[in-house]
Amino acid sequence: MGIVAVTNEDSEMKRGMIDIETLSSHPDAAVLSIGLVGFDEDDIVYKSGIAIGVADWHGHIDPRTIQWWMQQSKEAQDYSFNHTSPWTAKDAATQLAGFADEYCQKECWANGPQFDLVVLRKWWNRTTGNDKFPIHYRNYRDCKTLWKIAEANGLDLQPHFHSVKGAAHDPMVDAERQAKAVQAAIKYLKLGAT
């Protein structure tokens, strides 16, 4: 089976990974928390988690998603619902803009950018009143597609996901796991399946 060339970029190229937790699966969902991870080919170079305070949970709220959250781990619930230092939405937007400027100028990864980045863009517009989202749509990258290609060529991604400790649905933990799996897939596909 042939190997897909993923990138010819410098190995020190900065990439961004974003993961969000929401109160709905609608494009205009209320955003609870955001995980931001900056990485290059070898290292995680930046990590930040943003839990947005309840006063700024603007957007669609789905009772089924609330029920789903009640079934998640206490650690995941505590991060998004009971964080000891919640951010305002405006401060979260400022943090996102700085992250995007530093890490998303070429590639911004998400585990389904058609969800995370679409919801985040709508949240950005509501929060800032500004239509200029700080991540250009040409920079969106889809983890799921990359992972499917790598797995089809023989890569087992599970060890990379499990190398990061923490609760599922903590957006910073999820973003770091996803970044580690992207690193592994890119390296694997560049070197060729052996």
N, C-alpha and C positions, 0 to 999 in steps of 0.2 A: 504494500500500500504506500502511495506517495506521501511525502511530508509537505505541509503547507509552510511557506515562508511567512512568518508573522511580521517581522520588522527588521529593517537594516539600520535602525537608529543606534546611536551611541548607547552603550550599556549603562551609562550614568543618566540617561534621560529620566526626568521626573514624571511620574504618573500619579494620578489621583484615583482613589477608590471612595465611593460614597455609598452609605447604607442608611436608610431611614426607617423609622417605625411610625405608624400612623394609626388613626382611629377609623379608617375606612379603606376600601380598595378603589374608591372613586378617584378620578384625576384631581378633584378639588378637595381631597382628604385633609383633615386636620393633622398636622405633623406634630408628633410627640417628641421625637428625638432624632438626632443626626449623628452618624459616625463618619469621621473624616480620617483617611489614612493616606499619607504620601509615601511612595515607594519608588525604588529604581529596580534594576534587574536583580539585584542581590539582597537589598536591605529594606526594612521598614524604616523610613527616615523621619516620619512624623505621625503622631496619633492624637486625635482629639475627639471627645464625645460631648455632645450638646444636648442636654435635657431642657426642653422648653417649658416654662412655667405655665400652669393651668390657665391663667388669665389670657394667654396668647394662643390657646388652642382654637384657632379660627379655621373654619372649613367644615367639610362634610363629616358627620359622625354617624356611624352605622352601628345599631345595637348588636348585630351579629359579630362585629369586630370586637366590641366590648366583651361579649361572651367569650370569644376566642382568647382575649387577653386574660380573662379570669382563669383560664386553663393553663397558662404559661407559668414558668418557674417564678418563684418569689424574687430571685435576683433580677430577672428581666423586668418584672413588674416594678420593683423598687427603682430601677434605673430610670425608667420612663415616667412613672407616676409619682414616685416619692423621693425624687432626687433632693439631696440636701442643699444643693446650690443651683437652682434652676436659672436658666437664662431668659432674658426677654427675647421676643421674636426679632426685634431690631438688632440687638447685640448678636444674635445667632446669624442674622443676615450679613452683618459686618464680618463675622468670623468666616462664613462661607465665601464671601467675596475675596478675602485675603487668601484663603486656601486655594480657591480657583485660580487666582493670579499666580500663585507659586507652583501649583501641582497639576493644573488642568489645561495648560496651554497647548498641549499636544494630544493627550489621552486622558479622558475621564471615564473610569470604569464603574459599572454598577451591575448588580445581579438582576439584570433586566432593566436597562435604561428607559424602556418604554413605560415602566412604572416609577421607579425611584426618581429619575430625572424629570419626568413629566410632572409628577406630583410636586417635586421640589421647585420646579419653574413656576407652577401656579401659586404655590405658597409664597415664593419670592415676590411675584406680582402683587399679591394681597398684602404682604408685609411691608414692602418698600414703596408700593405705588409706582414702581419703575418697570417698564416692559423689557429692559435690557438685562437679561439673565447673564450672570458672569461666566457661564460656560457655553461656549459655542457648540451648536448642535453637531458640527462636523467632528468634534472631539469625543463624542459619545462612543463608548466601547461596551460591548455586551459580553459579560463573563460567561454566560451559558453557552453561547456559540463557540467561544474559544475552548471551553472545557469539553464540549462534545467532540470537537475536532481532536483534541489531545487524547481523550479517552478512546476514540475510534482508532487512534494510532498506537494504543497500548499503554498509556499513562494511567496509573492508579492515583487519583487525586486525594483519596481519603486521608492518607498520612499528613498531607499538607493542611487539610481542614482541621485535623485533630491536634496539630502542633501548637495551637493557640488555646490557652485555658480561658474559661469564662462561660457565661450563660448564653445560649442561643437567644436571639432577639434583644440582646444588648447591642445597639448599633455599632459601637466602636469595636467590640469583639467580632461581630459579623464582618465588618469592613476589613479588619486585619486578617481574618480567615480567608476571605475572598481575595485579598491582595496576595497572600502567600500562595494560593492556588493559581492565580494568574501568573505570578513569577515562575512557578514550577512549569506551567503549561508553555509559557513563552520559551523558557530555557530548553525544554524537551523538544519542542518543535523546531527550534533553531539548530539544535545539535543533531536531531534526527533520532527516530526511535531505534533502539538497539535490541 
